[in-house]
Structures are given as structure tokens and as C-alpha cells.
Amino acid sequence: MAHLAAICENPAMTDLTGNTFFDGPVGRIEAILKEPPGPVNRAVIVCHPHPLFGGTMHNKVVFRIARAFQQAGFAVLRFNFRGTGRSEGAHDDGRGEQDDLRAAIRFVEIKYPQAHLWLAGFSFGAAVMLRAGCGDVRARALIAAGAPVSKYDFSRVSRCDKPKLFVQGALDEFGSAEDLKKFVATVQGVNELRIVEGADHFFEGHLAELFQAVSDFISLVEEKPV
């Protein structure tokens, strides 16, 4: 995923409660797991932006997506891709990171065998998530924020018929709103598209609108399955 080498990610947001580790393909993976009270019947994994430019599981966009799922009663797993934070291994330009996500899915699947699984990601994390998640039968629905559609070839994703939400800033410099609209028009299944007016790639000043878009989509899929 060399095209994202030019993307600088925003400063991290720290929330260390629930720190854990799980086994990945090249060593231990650092994660944060937030569990709701009572039995877990829904879980989500949220993927972070580009690690070579400061992206970690503490990124504020990732944090806000995770918070929307927490308030909806999901167990929420955020994790650091290989070579990030205390995760072992080295950055692999989005290839090995897909295997890291698959390891996270296995971790959640073993821990919550009856839970419906969702996947989400921001920027580089959205690219990894879409590529790995579209073909994974364990994932019920997908949420991509700041998907870098102007930088990558997402043609394989067009065959994905899972429910999907795409949230993009109208001023996103790495995935223009027009490019995203054209892409979503080619994708199978039920797709929600939210363009946040005035927002850039990092949703500066518009995180509340991102939060609401995610919350609305959770309600749509959970209350009226598509």
C-alpha cells in the first residue's frame, strides 16, 4: 500500500483501559478490548490509520468509531498492526496487516463464539479492512471512514454484498467525494454513503457527525437487517 506513504495521520488519543495481547502471524499483537455489561452477542474490530505516519489504535477517529459501537452495546476490539506500539513484527505495506486483522477476527471468534461480528476502519485501516473483510464470511457488516479511494484500486471490493457504510469528508484529500460516489455506485449489496460537509480526511471539527453516521448505520442494520 505504498500509495499511502504520503498520508500523515493525526495525533493519537490514549485510552489504556482494557489493554490485552493476542497471537498474530508474526508475534504478539497489542490491543484494547472494551466489553459491555452482560453477555456479548455483538462485537466489532476497528482498524487504525497508517502506522508509518503516527497511526495507532489510539487515533481519535478510530476512538470515536469505537465509542459509537460501545454505546450501542458491542464488545469493541482496537489493535495495533504489526510493528506499531507494542505489536511485534514490521510494517508490511498493507499485505501482512490483512493477516493481522484475520488474527484479530480469530481472537474475537474464540472469545465470543455466538457474537455477530462487524469490521470497521479509518484511512489505511479502511483499506486493509475492506480487502480482508469483504471475503470473510464471519463479518456481518463493514464501516469504512476516510477510505482512500483516490489512492488505491478497490475493484475487488465491488463484488462484496455485505451491508457497508462509507463515511467521507467532503474535503478529503485522499479520497474525493466524487471518486467515492463513483466507486460506491459499482459496489454490490446495500451501501450507505455519508458525505460530511466541511470535513477533511481527519474529520477535524466534525467527529460528532462521524459518530452519528456510525450510530445510525448500526441501528439500520440491527433493527432492519439488510
N, C-alpha and C positions, 0 to 999 in steps of 0.2 A: 504494500500500500504506500508506495513511495510518493504518490501524489499529495499525501497529507503532510509531507515534510515541511511544507511552508506554513502550516497552520499552527499558530501559537494558542495555547489553551489558557483559560483564565485561572486565577489563583485558587488554591484548594480551600475546601471547607472541612473542618475537622469535627468528627463525632466518633469517639473511640469506643463507646459503649457497645458491647456485643462482639468484640474482636475474636476471631477464630482463624483456624487454618484448615485447609483440606488438601488432599493429594492431587497434584496436577501432573501432566505428562513429562515435565522436566524438573519436578521438585515441588516443594510446598507452595501453596498459594494463600496469600493473606486475604482475609475477608472480614466483613462486618455483617452479622446476622441479627435482624430485628424480628422478634416473634410477637404475635398478638396474644392477648389472654385467651385461654381456652384452646380447643383443638384447631389444628391448622388444616384447612381444606383448600386454601388458595395460596400460591407462592409466586414470587417474581424474582428474576435476576436482572440487575441493572448494570450495564457495561459503560465504562468510563472513556473519556476522550484520549487523544494521542499522548502516550507516555513520554515521548521524547521532547515534548514541549509543555511539561508540567501537568499533564492529565493524570488524575488518580481517582480512586473511588470516593474521595472527599470533594471532588469538584462540585460547585454549587448547583449546576444544572442537574447532575446526577442525584445530588442530595434532594432537590426539590421533586424530581420524579419519584424517588424512593418515598418521600414523605406522603405524596398523594396515595401511593399504594398502602402505606402504613395506616393512614386514616380510613382506608376502605377495608381494613381488616386482613390484609395479606401478611404472610411472612415475607420479609424482604432481604435478599442477599445482594450486597455490593462486594466486589472483589477487585484486587489489583492484578492486571495482566502480568505475565512473566517479565521479570526484570524491573518491576515497578514496586516502590516501597519495600516491603519485606518479602515479596514474592520472588522465588528463585528463578533462575534462567536468564535469558537475554531477549530483548525485543526482536520480533521476527516479522516485522512489516505486515502484520495482519494475518499471516498464514497460521503460525503456531498459536496465535491468540484465539483463533476459532476452536482449536483443540482445548485451550484453557476454558473457554465457555462450555464446551461439551463436558469437561470435568466438573464444572460448577453445576451443570444440569444433573449429572450423576449424583453429586453430593446432595442436592435438594431432593432428587427422586428417592434416594435411600432414606433420607431423614423424614420425608413426608410422602410416603408411598401413595396416599389417597388424594393428594392435593392436585388441583388443576394448576398447571404451570404457565406463566406468562414470561415474555422476554422483552427487555427494553434497552435502549442505548442512546448515547449522545455522541454526535460527530463521528470520530474514528470508531467509537463503541457501537454506534448505529450501523456503520458499515460492516463491522465484524458480526454483529447480532443478526442482521438481515441475511448475510451469506451463510451463516451457520444455522440459523433458526428456521429459515423457510423450509428446509428439507427435513426438519426434525419433527417426527410425529408427536413427540412429547409436549411441544409448545402449542398452547391453545390460541394465543393472540400475541401480536407484536406491536411495539411502540418505538418509533424512530424520531428523535428530536435532532434538528440540525443535520439531517442526512446530507452528506457531501456529494449530491448527485451531479454536480458540475465537475467533479474531480475523478469519479470512478465509473466503470462500466457495471451497471446493475442489471444487465439484460437477463441474467439467470433468475433474478428475483421476480421477474414479470410473471412467472408461472406459479407463484406462491398464492394459494387461495385462502390462506388463513385471514381472519379479521386483522386489519392493520390500521394504525393511526400514524400519520406523518404530521409533525408539528414543525413549522419553519418560520424564522423571522423574515419579514418582507424585505429586509435589507441584508439578508445572509449573503456574505461574500464568497462562500464556498459551496453553496447550493442555492442558486437563484430560485425565487418563487416560480418563475415561468418554466425553468427546467424541471422543477419538481412536479408542477401541474402536468406537463407533458409526460413525464415518467409515470405518474400515478394513473394516468389515463390508459396506460398499456398493461397495468397490473391486474391479474385475475382476483376474484373474490370481492369482498366488501371492504372498501378502503375509505377511511375518513381523512380529510385533509384540512388542517387548520393553519392558515397563514396569519401570523401575529404582526399587525401593522406597527411600523416604527421600530421593530426589534431587529437586532443584528444577530450574528451567529451565536453569540453567547446569551441572548435574551436579556441583555442589560436593561434594567428598569422594567422588565416585562415577565419576570419569573412567576408572578401571580397568575398571569394569563396562561403560561405553560402549565402550571399546576392545575388550573381549571380545565384545560383541554384534556389532560390525562384523566382527571377525575370523571369528566363527562363520558369519556370513552369507556372507562371501566364500568360505569353504570349502564351504558348502551349494551355492552357485550354480556354483562352479568344478568341484567334484567330482561333482555330480549336477545338471546343467543342468535348469532348470525353465522 
